[in-house]
Amino acid sequence: MGGIYSPSLPVSGLPFFIANACVKYLLVFISFAREKMTMSRILEFFKNDHIKIALMTGACIIILAVVFKRIMRVEMTNLESGVPGLFFILYELVSGKKDKSFRMRPLYWNLIILAATAIIIIVRIL
């Protein structure tokens, strides 16, 4: 069996999907960084819907970590830290559709991710 993957590594399924998405956005960022950095190019980069949702996802994971570790002083489970990422993956799966409805707007998905983060914190407090 040729290729760069060892037989012990999964090459399909959710981990492979996440790895492909990360590599895709890393390559976009590298190609963006090679070009002349101007304010208009930077603003254009942050206008991308995928970038907006990825930034909100990252911010929510950091918020969860800070609240759990510094404020509540409890251990965060893997499921709790993965919920914002799961919503990001769900957005990536449905974003390929050409649907221009309200459900595909980044504000809608950012609110879902933020609400899920708040629900995780509230449930853990109770």
C-alpha positions in Angstrom: 0.0 0.0 0.0 1.6 3.2 -1.1 0.9 6.7 0.0 1.8 8.9 3.0 -0.7 7.4 5.4 0.2 4.6 7.7 -2.3 1.8 8.2 -2.9 2.8 11.8 -4.1 6.4 10.9 -7.7 6.9 9.9 -8.0 8.2 6.3 -11.7 8.7 6.2 -14.5 9.9 8.5 -14.7 12.9 10.7 -11.0 13.2 11.7 -10.0 13.2 8.0 -12.7 15.8 7.3 -11.4 18.1 10.0 -7.8 17.7 8.9 -8.8 18.5 5.3 -10.6 21.6 6.4 -7.7 22.8 8.5 -5.2 22.2 5.6 -7.5 24.0 3.2 -7.8 27.2 5.4 -4.1 27.1 6.2 -3.3 27.0 2.4 -5.6 29.9 1.9 -3.9 31.9 4.6 -0.5 31.1 3.3 -1.4 32.2 -0.2 -2.9 35.3 1.3 0.2 36.0 3.3 2.4 35.8 0.2 0.6 38.6 -1.5 1.0 42.2 -0.6 -0.6 42.8 2.8 -2.9 45.8 2.6 -5.8 46.8 4.8 -8.3 46.1 2.0 -6.9 42.5 1.6 -7.1 41.9 5.3 -10.7 43.1 5.4 -11.5 41.0 2.4 -10.1 38.0 4.2 -12.3 38.5 7.3 -15.4 39.0 5.2 -15.3 35.3 4.3 -18.3 33.5 6.0 -16.1 30.5 6.9 -13.6 32.7 8.6 -16.2 34.5 10.6 -17.6 31.3 11.9 -14.2 29.8 12.5 -13.2 32.8 14.6 -16.4 32.6 16.6 -15.8 28.9 17.2 -12.3 29.5 18.4 -13.4 32.4 20.6 -16.1 30.2 22.2 -13.7 27.4 22.9 -11.3 29.9 24.6 -14.2 31.4 26.6 -15.2 27.9 27.7 -11.6 27.1 28.8 -11.3 30.4 30.7 -14.6 30.1 32.5 -14.1 26.5 33.4 -10.5 26.8 34.6 -10.3 30.3 36.1 -13.8 31.1 37.2 -15.5 27.8 38.0 -12.2 25.9 38.7 -13.5 22.6 37.3 -12.3 20.2 34.6 -13.9 20.6 31.2 -14.8 17.4 29.5 -13.9 16.6 25.9 -17.6 16.8 24.9 -18.0 20.3 26.4 -15.0 21.6 24.6 -16.0 20.0 21.3 -19.5 21.3 21.0 -18.6 24.6 19.3 -16.4 22.7 16.9 -19.2 20.3 16.1 -21.5 23.2 15.1 -18.6 24.5 12.9 -18.3 21.1 11.2 -22.1 21.0 10.8 -21.9 24.4 9.1 -19.1 23.2 6.8 -21.2 20.2 5.8 -24.3 22.2 4.9 -22.5 25.3 3.4 -21.9 23.5 0.1 -25.6 23.9 -0.8 -26.5 26.9 -2.9 -29.2 27.8 -0.4 -29.3 31.6 0.3 -31.8 31.4 3.1 -31.5 32.8 6.6 -30.1 29.4 7.8 -26.9 29.9 5.8 -26.0 33.4 7.1 -22.9 33.5 9.3 -24.7 35.5 12.0 -27.3 32.7 12.4 -24.5 30.1 12.9 -22.5 32.4 15.2 -25.5 32.9 17.4 -26.0 29.1 17.5 -22.4 28.6 18.5 -22.6 31.3 21.1 -25.9 30.0 22.5 -24.4 26.4 22.7 -21.5 27.8 24.7 -23.8 29.7 27.1 -25.9 26.6 27.5 -22.9 24.5 28.4 -21.8 27.0 31.0 -25.3 27.3 32.5 -25.8 23.5 32.6 -22.5 23.0 34.3 -23.3 25.7 36.9 -26.6 24.1 37.8 
